[in-house]
């Protein structure tokens, strides 16, 4: 590039710059300045502004200090007032009940009344159409209101003076709720729920068994519902705790369940029983009666095979196991005292009648009655049949004397009746004959008819008794053995005819009890009516 060109470019550049400066000046001249001019250098006074800031800060600090002083004074006043406070602090609730500013007794009464008003008498339950209830009293429900009120009262009183005031202040602002501890008898609740479970209309039916005569009958179960005890226990406890059960019915939670399988081994262990031999001791005197045993009449394997069939009921035959020594086998050495004896006469020439007497006596002879046990003549002697060896002999039938099977055995009954009276045993059942018999006087007899009329008495003594009977040489005799006591009575029997008509005889019998020769008590035994021959 030559020198002229360079100079020319410089001139052009200079002119452009000058033009720009001129244009800028023209622009500033044309647009008026509507704002106040700001002269930062001329208006800024750092010393003056700093002084104002210090004054503001000092004033703010003084205000804070005054506020703190006032706050401290207020807290001290609150602390003093709080220390003089003898009721429960404000903002404290027990089971949602405001107990602020109440005394301990007032708070207990208020909370307990609220709980009592909201607890139901019964917990009502329903399952479909089945309705039931559990009495609340059976569950021994108790809210520990006393402890809750004590805790409420102690809130803000367990620390130092200032700590207590701070706690009381926080309680007043934020409130505190105390829940009394709930206790109830869970065992009784479980029992009640399980009992309800067994009563559900659609309850599961468990397998079971029972004895019918000489057979064991096992029944199969079926599917059904049972109460979900754990869930219901939780529902009920929460309902009691939250006081939401009054005027409300709970749906019973149930679960479907299959019956347990038949456990034949368990059933067998419960059914099987070893026979027990009778024995006695003499120092002290005691009699231990025999007991019959029980067993399956088939093997256990046969019973298990029977259960493999799908049936609703299974029948297993049973057999009785007899002891080697029965109670009646115990000798009179176990019965040291003769309590009574009585005998009647019979004619040895009537052999058939004598046979009947001996058969009946042999059934009774040796019988032992434990304390509280009742003797039944018909049960012990059994039915009088030809197969049993009984003969035809005179009996009373509809007012006439005719031959009948087993005739004469009422003499054994009457002899035993009198022996029982003299032993002061309790008469349970006794009937007189149609006619006054020849072997005892009026009102001293006892008749029996198998299946209709029985003679029964009870061993009302504290020790067993043994009946010893013999029929020999024209004499039928009963001896009753046992153990005498220190306060034993002397027994007298008085009987006599009280009146008669052309076809009837009336009589009475009394038992007279004596001690040391003095009459203690007189008892009416019977008033009887007989027909005349």
C-alpha positions, 0 to 999 in steps of 0.5 A: 500500500502507498503512503497516500492511501495510508494517510487517506484512511487515517483522515477518514477514521478521524472524521468518523470519530468526530462525527460520532462525538458531535452526534452524541452531543446533539442527542444529549441536547435533544432529550431532557433529563426528567430525573434528579441528577445523582452525584454519588461523590458529592452526597455520600457521608460514611461517618454520619451513616455509621452513627445512625446504624450504631444508634439503631443497633443499640436501641434494638439491643435495649429492646431485646434486653428489656424483653428478656428481663420481662420474660424472666420476671414473668417466668419467676411469677409463673414459677412462684404461682406454680409452686403454690398450685395444689391441683393438676396443672393445666393442659393435662388429659386422662383418656381424653378427659380434661382434668386441669385444675382438679384435685386428685379425688375430683379427677378420679371421680370424673375419669371413672364416671366417664369410663363407667358411662362408656363401658357396656354391660355385655359385649354383643357378638353376632355371626350371621343369624346367631347372636350372643354376648359376653358379660363384661363382669366376667372379664374382670375389666379394670382401668387403673385410674388411680395410677393415671391420676397420680401420674397426672398430678405428679406431672410438673412436680418431680424436678426442681422448682424451675424444671417443674415450672418449665414442664407445667408451661410446656403442658399448658401449651402443648397438652398431655394425654395419659392413658390408664392401664387396662387389665382384664382376665384373658383366660376367662375371655378365651374360655368365653370365646371357645364356648361361643365357638362350640355353639356356632350354628355352623360350628365344626363338629369334632369326632367323638365317642360314647359307650352304649351298653357293651359297645363303643360308638365312635362318630365322625366329625364334619367341617365347619367354622370356629371363632378366630380367638386371637383376632376376637381377643384383640378386637375386644381388648381394643374396643374396651380400651378405646371405650367403643363397645357400648351400643355396638355389636361386633361381628364374630371373626371365624375361620373354616376348619376341618375336624381332627382325625379319629385317633383310635390310639388315644381313644383306646388309652382313655377307654382301657382300664385295668381291673383293681383288686379289693383290699383292706387295712386294719391299722387304721381300718380301711376298705378299698373296693374292687373295680372292674376293668374295660377293654376292646373285645377286638384287637386294636389293629382290627379297630384301626382297619374298621376306621379305614372305611368311610362311615359316619359311625363306627361300633367297636365291641367292649368286654369287662375285665373282672378283678381277682379279688372283689369287694365282697370277697373281703372277710369279716376281719376287715369289719371288726364290729357287728352292728346288728343281727336279726333272724326269723324262723321258717319251716324246713319241711317246705323244701321248695320254699326253703330252696328259694330262701337259700337262693336269695340269701346266697345272692346277698351274702357277703355284699359290701356297701361302701359309704353312701352306696345304696343296696337294691334287693331286686338288683342284687338278687336278680329276677326269680326264674326257673333257670336261676333255680327258683321253685314254686311256693306259696305267694300272695296274689290279689288277696289270695295265697297261690303258688308262685315262682320264688315264693317265700323270698320276702322272708329274706327281705323282711329279715334284712329290713329288720337288721337294717333298722337295728343298724340305724341305716337309712331306708330308701324304699320299703313296702308292706305285704297285703297280709301280715306275714307269719314270720314278723309282726305288723309293720316289721315286714318288707315285700318285693316284686321283681320289676315293680316293688323293691327294697332299698337302703343306703349305707349312711355310715362313714365306714363300709358295711358287710352283709352276712346271711345264712339260711339253715336249720329253720332260721334265716339270719342277717348279720351286719358288720362294720366299724362302731363309732364313739357316738353310736346309738342304741336302737329299739324298734316298737311296732303295734296295731293301732286299729282294725275293721272287719277286713283291715288291720292298721299298724305303726312302727317307730325307731327309738334312738338312745345314748347311755340309756336315755332316749335321744330321738324317736322316729316314725318308720311307717304306718301300714294297712293290711287285709285280713285273711 
